[in-house]
């Protein structure tokens, strides 16, 4: 088992305490954090904003052949 020390922002700590207080069975911290996000106990901090690159790759099939491009760049 790995042990880690983490620091929670205040809003996450409050959400965690609120959720844990509602549970009848103890749960793992990682499961709780994931669950909080999925169930709306903790609102998202920011929205995903995808912006096109100023200059493209020059390839016109990347969205279709992304696996091929990723595997060739990993080697």
N, C-alpha and C positions, 0 to 999 in steps of 0.2 A: 504494500500500500504506500502511495506517495503522500507526503505531507507538504502543504503549501500555506503560506500566509498571504492573504489578500486584503485589500482595503476596499470597502464598499462606500459609494456615495451615500449621503444621508437618505435620499429618497429610496434607494434600493434597500437600505437597512430597514426603513419603516415598512416597506412592502413585504420584505422577508419576514419580519416579526409578525405582521398582520396575518400573513398566510400561514405561518407555522402555528400561530395561536388557534387557527381554525381547524387544524388537522387533528385527527384522533390517533393516527399511526405516524411515527417518525419517518422522515424521508431524507434522502441524501441531498446535500447542498447543491450539487450540480443539477440534479433533477428539479429542485425547487427554483433555481434561477431560470432554467429553460422554461419551466411551467409558468412562472410569473409573466414572462414575455408573451407566451402563447395565449394566456387567458386574460390579459389586460390588467393584471395587478400593477404592472410597471409599464407606463407608456414609452413608446420609442423616443429616443433622444433626438434623432434626426432622420429625415427622409433620404432615401437613396436618390441621388441626382447623377444621372449618367449624361456626360457631355461628350460630343464628338471631338476627336482629336483635331487640332489645327491642321495637321498634316497626316494624311493616311499612310497605310503601309504600302500602298501601291497594288495590293492584291484585291481582287473583287469577289473572291469566294471564301473569305475568312469566316463569315457567319455560317456557312454550310460545312466547311472543312476544318472547323476549329480544332477537332481532336488531332488531325494530322499535323497542323501547325504547332500545337502544344507538345506533341510527342517528339517532333523533330527539334524543338528548341530546348528540350530537357536533356538531350543527349550530348 
